[in-house]
Amino acid sequence: MRVLLASALVFAALFQSQEARTFTGTITDSECANANHALMHMGDTDPECVKACLDFHAATFVLYDGSVTYALSDQTAPAPFAGRKVTVTGTLDEKTRRITVRSITAAN
């Protein structure tokens, strides 16, 4: 009985952690993870800096919500939103702060 109860609790915890959530923030790059592009001088605009950091510094797209930076599983979908505020829907791995992206849309 205890094994069954423990298994049920583990299953419930795993199932709950896989529910999609929404995160709102700015699509930026791992070199400018706090969305402060002034220090890098890699372009005249934030989107230009993000794209340059990806091209020249092997950076990756990340989401910065104003206090926390999240890695993104999908590195294709964020491209049109570089330097812009978005809403990302996906599941979060709390340990790695990595969002498994289901969708990205422009934020209001």
C-alpha positions as CSV (number, residue, x, y, z in Angstrom):
1,M,0.0,0.0,0.0
2,R,2.8,2.4,0.9
3,V,4.6,1.7,-2.4
4,L,1.3,2.4,-4.3
5,L,0.8,5.7,-2.5
6,A,4.4,6.7,-3.0
7,S,4.2,5.9,-6.7
8,A,1.0,7.9,-7.0
9,L,2.6,10.9,-5.4
10,V,5.6,10.7,-7.7
11,F,3.4,10.4,-10.7
12,A,1.3,13.4,-9.6
13,A,4.4,15.5,-9.1
14,L,5.7,14.7,-12.5
15,F,2.4,15.3,-14.2
16,Q,1.9,18.6,-12.5
17,S,5.4,19.9,-13.4
18,Q,4.7,19.2,-17.1
19,E,1.7,21.6,-17.3
20,A,2.2,24.4,-19.7
21,R,2.8,27.8,-18.2
22,T,3.1,31.3,-19.7
23,F,6.1,33.5,-19.3
24,T,6.3,37.1,-20.5
25,G,9.6,38.9,-21.2
26,T,12.0,40.0,-23.8
27,I,13.7,37.7,-26.3
28,T,17.3,38.4,-26.0
29,D,20.6,36.5,-26.2
30,S,22.8,34.6,-23.7
31,E,25.5,37.2,-24.1
32,C,23.1,40.1,-23.1
33,A,21.0,37.9,-20.8
34,N,19.5,40.9,-18.9
35,A,18.5,42.6,-22.2
36,N,21.1,45.4,-21.7
37,H,22.6,45.6,-25.2
38,A,24.3,49.0,-24.6
39,L,27.4,47.2,-23.2
40,M,28.0,45.0,-26.3
41,H,27.7,47.7,-29.0
42,M,26.8,45.0,-31.5
43,G,24.2,47.0,-33.4
44,D,22.2,50.2,-33.4
45,T,19.0,48.5,-32.1
46,D,18.3,45.7,-29.6
47,P,17.2,43.2,-32.4
48,E,20.4,43.9,-34.3
49,C,22.5,43.3,-31.2
50,V,20.7,40.0,-30.5
51,K,21.2,38.8,-34.0
52,A,24.9,39.8,-34.0
53,C,25.5,38.1,-30.7
54,L,24.0,34.9,-32.1
55,D,26.1,35.2,-35.3
56,F,29.4,36.2,-33.9
57,H,29.5,35.0,-30.3
58,A,27.7,31.7,-30.5
59,A,25.0,33.0,-28.2
60,T,21.6,31.4,-27.9
61,F,18.1,32.9,-27.6
62,V,16.9,33.4,-24.1
63,L,13.9,35.0,-22.4
64,Y,14.5,37.7,-19.8
65,D,11.4,38.6,-17.6
66,G,13.0,41.5,-15.9
67,S,14.6,39.5,-13.1
68,V,15.2,35.9,-14.3
69,T,16.7,34.6,-17.6
70,Y,15.4,31.4,-19.0
71,A,17.0,29.2,-21.6
72,L,14.7,28.3,-24.5
73,S,14.5,24.8,-26.1
74,D,13.5,26.1,-29.5
75,Q,16.2,28.3,-31.1
76,T,14.2,28.9,-34.3
77,A,10.8,30.3,-33.2
78,P,12.3,33.2,-31.2
79,A,14.2,34.7,-34.3
80,P,11.3,36.9,-35.5
81,F,10.9,38.3,-32.0
82,A,14.6,39.2,-31.3
83,G,14.7,42.2,-28.9
84,R,10.9,42.3,-28.5
85,K,8.5,41.5,-25.6
86,V,6.8,38.2,-26.0
87,T,4.7,35.6,-24.2
88,V,6.2,32.1,-24.2
89,T,4.0,29.1,-23.5
90,G,5.8,26.0,-22.3
91,T,7.0,23.8,-19.5
92,L,9.8,24.9,-17.2
93,D,12.6,22.8,-15.8
94,E,13.1,24.5,-12.5
95,K,16.6,23.2,-12.0
96,T,18.0,24.4,-15.3
97,R,15.6,27.3,-15.8
98,R,15.0,26.0,-19.3
99,I,11.6,26.4,-21.0
100,T,10.5,23.7,-23.4
101,V,8.8,26.0,-25.8
102,R,5.3,25.2,-27.1
103,S,4.6,28.7,-28.6
104,I,5.8,32.2,-28.8
105,T,3.6,35.2,-29.5
106,A,4.1,39.0,-29.4
107,A,3.1,40.4,-26.0
108,N,0.5,43.1,-25.7
